[in-house]
C-alpha cells in the first residue's frame, strides 16, 4: 500500500471516495429541483469532477471532494463528500460573506456555469460555505445563468489575480492540464483557457444579466 502520510485531508477523502468497497443507494433527495438519470455517454459527472479539480488549483470556492467512481450501483459516475448543511443559502445570506460570494461568482464566470441556484450554496456548522452542483459547466457557448449578479460591472478583485494566473499556468502545462484533458473536450479546455485569460484583462468586468433567462428558475 502506498504511503499517504503526506496527503492533505481533501486528498485522503478523494482516495476514500474512489475506493469504497461497496456503495448502496439510500434513496432520492426529494428536496432537489430535478432528478438525476443514468444516460449513455453522459458527461455531467466529468464536469462535476473538473469543477472540483479547478477549485483545488485556483484555491476557491470550497467544493466537497469529488472523484470519478468507475464502479457504482448504476455504473461509472462521480462521488462527492456529503456536506451536513443547515437551511441557509445565498439568498438568505446575500448581504453577508461578500468575500465568499465574489469568489463563487467569479468561479461561475470562469466555468461558464449554467445553473448556479441559491440552494447550491451550503452552510455547515462552522459557517463555511460549500458550493455544489456543477454538472452544467464548461460549455463552449456562453451559458452563464446564476442568482449571483451582485458584482455586475465590477473589476476583478486585485487579491484574486494571482489565483487566476496560477490556474491559467497550471492549465497550460501543469496538473490542471492533465486533469482537464481527461475530463473535458479539447474545445472546452481551450474555452476555459480563454475565460481565464479574459478575466485577467484590465478592462474585464463582471458580466450583467442579459435577460430573464440569466436567472435560473426556481432560484433556490
HELIX and SHEET records of a PDB file:
HELIX    1   1 UNK A    9  UNK A   19  1                                  11    
HELIX    2   2 UNK A   44  UNK A   58  1                                  15    
HELIX    3   3 UNK A   90  UNK A   92  5                                   3    
HELIX    4   4 UNK A   98  UNK A  111  1                                  14    
HELIX    5   5 UNK A  118  UNK A  120  5                                   3    
HELIX    6   6 UNK A  158  UNK A  160  5                                   3    
HELIX    7   7 UNK A  161  UNK A  173  1                                  13    
HELIX    8   8 UNK A  175  UNK A  183  1                                   9    
HELIX    9   9 UNK A  186  UNK A  200  1                                  15    
HELIX   10  10 UNK A  212  UNK A  214  5                                   3    
SHEET    1   A 2 UNK A  66  UNK A  69  0                                        
SHEET    2   A 2 UNK A  77  UNK A  80 -1                                        
SHEET    1   B 2 UNK A 121  UNK A 123  0                                        
SHEET    2   B 2 UNK A 129  UNK A 131 -1                                        
END                                                                             
